[in-house]
């Protein structure tokens, strides 16, 4: 079952280490949270460590790109603090927390960013420390103003919506999409739900049951489109199958295709041109790659490989290599066509704290 989680490719580099030799890969930059409290910057083409950006709120838990591609929004590992990094200067230009006094506010990682670059959208869960207990408030979708450093709008949700759903803003900046148990469409100005696709209450396809949506992994989002995984269960036999869905953020259309019986993928990534998607299954017993043709709507390749559990993947900025890593300190490069190892195996000196973020030049 694809659970709502954000399992992503991990990578760590410390700026004090010697530079790696040239590997001849993509021409972009890699940003990733590193221990104890920083964001490492790497050059894709050479593997060289270009520097490390120190953070003020602790470990980086997630890294999100602003719409104008000039800033990185970092949510710390405790999901309380927000830091804004200017990509050009590679400096933290703002930082704040939403918690105050005895009220702790935790954000879900990877918030959605409005095209104006000022507003963020996230699900929050707040708890208030009383003399003899903690009171947990209902989850809310909120608007966070980066200039005012506070929540300016909120929408209460049922408790079942408190998980790590997907959030995206339409290209025109008018609609916020929240995907978890259903697909909610929220008018950003009034901050009210204006439309909904009921995925849990009715089958999308005759003969199948409800859908269980999985979280999207960090990918190269296509303009106005979002790809994600979900699982559908047969109501009679409870047999599950895996599907890939595409949500059009402009006209609100929803397309999907079946890929294979349910497989617990630990990583999923879409190529920069939007034509291919890649998945990796890596558990204690089995390691396998999956390649999907998004235009032909089919699974075109699956291949076992020798690996370890808890491996995730991301994709290079030119779409030619997969980056394999996980809960450890190694990174491997894999050719997207042959699914064979490329270049060298890199042993890194410590663990990482966030997903890897690939930034094309």
C-alpha positions, 0 to 999 in steps of 0.5 A: 500500500502506498502510504501517505509519506514523503520518502525521498532521495537523500544525499549529504556532503560537508564542505570541508571534504575534498572535492570529488573528481568529475563524473560528467553528469548533468549541469545543475545544482543539488541542494540537500539538508545536512547534519548538524544544521545546514544545506549543502550545495553540490555541482551535478556535473563534477560532484564538487561541493560548492559550499554549505548554507548554515541554518538557524532553526535546526535540521532541514526537514524539507526544501521547496522552490519558490515559483520565481525560482529565486528562493528555497523554502526550508521547513525544519525537521521538527516542522516548526520553523521556516527559513528562506534561502536566496539561491543567488547569494546562498544565504538565509534571508529570513527565518521565523516560527509559528509557535507562540507561548504554550501553543505549538504549531507544526507544519506538514513538510513541502508547503505549496508556494503562491506565484506571488512569492509571498504566500505559502500554504500548508496543513498545520496541527497545533497543540496547546500545553495545559497544566495537566494535558495537551489539547490537540486542535483540528488540522487546518489548511492555512495561508502563511504570509512570509512578509508578516511572518504569520498565518493570515487565513485558515480553513478547518479540516476533519481530523482524517485530513491531518496527514501529508497530503499534496498541495499545489497552486494553479498557474493563475494563482486562484486555486489551491489543490489539496490531495489526500483522501479526496481532491479539494479545490480551494478558492485562495481569495475567499479560502473556501472549498469551491469544488471536490472530487470524492475519491473515497466515496465512489469508484473512479472506474467500474469494478474498482473500489475507493482510491488510496492516494500516495504522496507525490515525491519530489519531481520535475512538475510539468507546467500545470500538471501533477503526477502522483501514485495511488492504490485502488482496491476491488470491493469484492476481493479487496485485491489492490492495484497500483495506478499513476494519476495526472491532475491538470491544475488548469482545467481540473481534469483527472486522468489515470492508468493502471501500472501493476499489482500493488507494489510498495515503492520507496521512491517515485520520480518524473523525468524533466520532459514529462515522458517517463516516470521511474519507481524503485522498490527497496525492502529487506527482501526485494529490490527492483526498478520500474519504468513507466511510459506516461504518454503511452500510459503503461509500465514498460520495464522492470528490473531487479538489481542488487541493493539495500532496503530503504533506497529512494531515488531522484532524477538528474536535471537532464533526465539521463541519470537516477540518483539512488540513496537512502537512510545512509551515507552513499549515493549511486548513479544509474543510467535511466535507459539501461538502469545500469550503474554509471560512474563511481559509488560515492561514500559520504561521511554522514547522514542527511536530513531532507530530500534532495532537491535538483535545481537545473541551471 
